[in-house]
Amino acid sequence: MIAAIIVAGGSGQRMGASVRKQYMEVLGKPILARTLTVFDQCADVDRIVLVVPRDDYALCQERILAPLNLSTPLCLAPGGKRLRQESVFNGLRAADPNTEIAAIHDGVRPFVSPEDISRCVEGAKMHGACILGIPAFDTLKQTDGQGRIIRTVDRAAMWLAQTPQAFSYPLIMQAHQRALEEGFEGTDDASLVERLGHSVRIIEGSLGNVKITTPQDLILAQALLGHSS
């Protein structure tokens, strides 16, 4: 069984709007609804666990889920109080115990394709852990934290991580449990698996698989949709 953990538990503070970013509309459709539609179209996804703030359950059912009428079975899980990491762990614990692969995805990345989801899942089946990403194209500078450049980083081996990030279910559960016990806060789920000493494969995703977190991202999303329509 393949479970998609769609994480939409954030407050959207960087968006500076009164509505959480996952519920904001892009060309007439909520961002989260667009993301869920893509996963519903992916034949490799058997179940969806949608992680949203507990206070948003009714709103999400009425505004997002009811109009979509998804064919893939879906359940809700509560978002974490502070960290995305907490939200992911809540979603993992809400998944079916028979889950083999968990594909974790940001609810505000609506432009991932069903094909890329499947490629990531297949990578996890083969290697235990696989994520999408894109090679770094810009020159990378390391600073001292006060605006002074220490060195130029060789970008040849550098990638920018995206989601989905797919893992063997027992592996990612172990990684999250270990992080919780040790008080480790990672910037993504792959970093938790890396701490266990397990290698994580990265495969090339798409430049269009953007995460919508700022007003500028929203403008980009509208442009991407307008270009594809």
N, C-alpha and C positions, 0 to 999 in steps of 0.2 A: 504494500500500500504506500502510495506517495501522498504526503500531506504538504500543502502550501500554507505557510504561516505568514499571513499578510499583516504587517505591523503598522497600525495607524493610531497609536496611542499618544501622539505628541500634542503639545499645546499650540504649536504654530506661532510662537512668540516672534520669530524672525520675520514672519509675514506681516506683522503689525496690523492685523485685521481682527474684527470682532468674531469672525467665524473661524473655526479651526481649519488649517490649510487643506486637510484631507476632504473637507466638505465643500470647499470652494469650487466654483464651476469654471470650466474651460470650454468655451463655445457651447454653452447650454447644458453641459453634463458635469456632475461632480467628479473631481480628480479620482477619488476612491472608487467610484462606480466604473470609471474607465479601466482602472487597474484590475478590479475584480472580473470584468468582462474578458480581459486577456487570459487570465488564469482559468476561467470557465471554458475558454476555447481550446485550452491545451489538453490534448487527449491523455497525457501522462499524469495529470493531476487527478487523484481520486477523491480527495477531500480538501476543504479550505477551512482554516481556522483564522478568523478575523479578530484581531486584537484592537479594541477601541476602549476609550475611557468608560468605566462602568456607568457613569451618569449619562452616557450617550447611547446606551443600548436602544431605547425607544426611538430616539431620533434616527439612529442608523437603520433600524428595521423599517421605519416609515419612509425615510427620504432616499435611502440607498438601496436596500435589499428588495423591498416590495416592488419597485418599478422594474428591477432587473430580471426577476423571475429566473434565477440561475438554475442550471441543470445539475451542477456539482453540489453534493451535500456540503453544508456550511454550518459551523457553530461559532458563537462569540466567546471571546475570552477577555478578561479585564486588563487594561493597560497598567503598567507599573506606575508607582507614585512619583518616581524621579528619573530613572534611567531608561533608555530604550532597551538596554540589556534585560531589565526586569520584565518589560513587556514581552520580549521574545521568549523568556523562560516561562512566563505564564501561558503563552501560546503553545509552547512545546508540551507543557504538562496537560494542556487541554486536548492534545492530539490523541487519536486512537492508539492504544498500547501496541497494536500490531503494525504500526507505522514502520516502514523500512528506511525510507528516505524523507527527510524534511527539507523543503526548499523555502528559505526565509527571504522575504522580499519587503521592501519599503512600500507602504501604501501610496506614497506620493511619487512613485516612479511608474507612470501609466503607459510609457511608450516601449516597454520591453515587449518582445514578440513571443508568441507561443513556441516558435522554433528555438529561440535562445533559451527559453525555460527548459525545453526538452533536452537540449545539448548539455545544459548544466546538470540536470538530473542524471543523464547518462554518465557524465563525468564522475558524479558522486557514487554511482553504482560500481564503476570500475575502480575508483581510487579511494573511496570513503569520504572525500571532501573535494568540492569543486566550486569555484566562484567565477562570475563574469567580471571582466575588467577591460580597460583600454590602455594601450601603451602611452606613456607620458610623451607628449610632443613638444611641450615648451621646455626651455632651459630651467633647471631646478637649482635654487640657491639655498644653502643652509645659513641661518643667521644665529646671532648670539642672544636672540630674544629682545634686543634693544634696537633692531633695525640695521645692525652692521653685518655685512656678509662675511661668513667664515670661509666658505668654500663653494665652488660650483660642483654639484653632484652629477655624476655620470648618469644620464637618463636612459642609457641603452638597456638597462635591466629593470627600469622603474615602470610600474603600472599603477593606474588609478582604479581602485576597487569599486565595483558596482554590486547590485543585487539583481537576480537572486543569488544566494549563496546556499548551496545544497550539501547535505551531509548525511552520512549514516545516522539514523535516529539514536541508537545507543551512544554513538560517539559524541554527538552534539549535546545530548543530555549530560553525559559525563563532563564535558567541557564547561557547561554552565554551572553544574553543581560544584565543580572544583573552584571556579571563579567566585561563586557565592561564598564558599567556605573560607577562601583566602582573601576575600575583599578586593579582588582584582576587577577593574573596570576597563574593558576593551573598547576600541573604537568601532569594531565590527565583530561578527560572530567568528569569522575565520581566525582572528587573533586569539580567541579563546581555545580553539582547536590547536593552533600552533604551540600554545603553552604546554600542551600534553605531549609534544614531541612528534605529533602526527603531521605529515606533509600535506599541504593543500595545493591542489592544481588550480591554475587560473587559465581561463580560455577567453578569447577575444569576444567582447560584446559589441555594443554599438554606441557611437557618439550621441545618438538620439535618445539613449536610455538615461535621460536626465532626471535628477531628483528635484522636485519643486519645493523649495524652502523659502524663497525670497520673492518680492514683487517682480524682480527682473526675470526670475525663472518662470513666473507665470506668463510674462510677455513672450518668452522664448517658446513656451508650450503652445500658446495660441498661434505663434508663427509656424511651428511644426505641424499642427493640425490643419491650419489653413493651407499649407503647402501640399499636404497629403490628400486633401479633399478635392 
